[in-house]
Amino acid sequence: MSTQAIPKPPSTAVELSLGAAAGALAQVFTIPVAVITTRQQTQAKGERKGLIETGREVVDSEDGWSGLWRGLKASLVLVVNPAITYGAYQRLRTLIFPGRTALRPHEAFLLGAMSKALATIATQPLIVAKVGLQSRPPPARQGKKFKSFLEVMEYIIEHEGPMGLFKGIAPQIVKGILVQGLLMMTKERMELLFVPVRLHTTTTGQATAKGGRVG
């Protein structure tokens, strides 16, 4: 009897690269919806329109169809957020729990929350700039739209100060802490449950194959 070798899992670098590529591709298809949603959320109460009407308004503007992809560059840059989160998680794990192969639920939750908070702080200026690109320009610009997220960031710093780039960060961090903390906690528990089973199955199969060859 012959056993089929279990393929070696991809390295962390490969996993992050594949994840970033998949995230970038998804952004290309989903950003028009994000643009329309952001436009709806930033409209005055008496000016709010439906999804299709808001989409037509974007297309009928001076940007044309390309207006549906405003902020794409910033969105593509933001795909590094999960990479920062994962990298920070692994680094914090080696610093806080050196040599530990398994973590308790509250430890995994803590690391997940800390890593997501760091990633959110690092990328929040880009999130704010992306919203500025996709929404209507402020009254002070007299209808003149931003051309790049760097221009948005410069405008915010000039009118609101550097801390303006981090507005809305508190809800983002709270959401990230809950989501990422629960995610990593669940991940650690699932690994404890299924990895030993997989190793046991592999070892049993190899032993059976050896016994068959000897017989």
RAGI-V160605 format. One line per field, one symbol per residue. ss: DSSP state (h for helix, s for strand, l for the rest). psi: psi as a letter, one per 20 degrees, with the letter a starting at -180 (. if undefined). Layout:
ss = ???
psi = ???
//
This chain:
ss = lllllllllllhhhhhhhhhhhhhhhhhhhhhhhhhhhhhhlllhhhlllhhhhhhhhhllllhhhhhhllhhhhhhllhhhhhhhhhhhhhhhhhllllllllhhhhhhhhhhhhhhhhhhhhhhhhhhhhhhllllhhhlllllllhhhhhhhhhhhhlhhhhhllhhhhhhhhhhhhhhhhhhhhhhhhhhhhhhhhhhhhhhhhhhhhhhl
psi = qqqpppqpqqrgggghgggggghgghhhhihhhhgggggghjqqhijprrgghhghhghirihbhihikpjgghhhhiiighggggghghghghghmpipiqqqghghgggggghhgghghhighhgghgghhirqqqhhilipqqhrhhhggggghhhirhihijqjhghgggghggghghghgggghhhhghghgghggggghhgggghhhg.
//
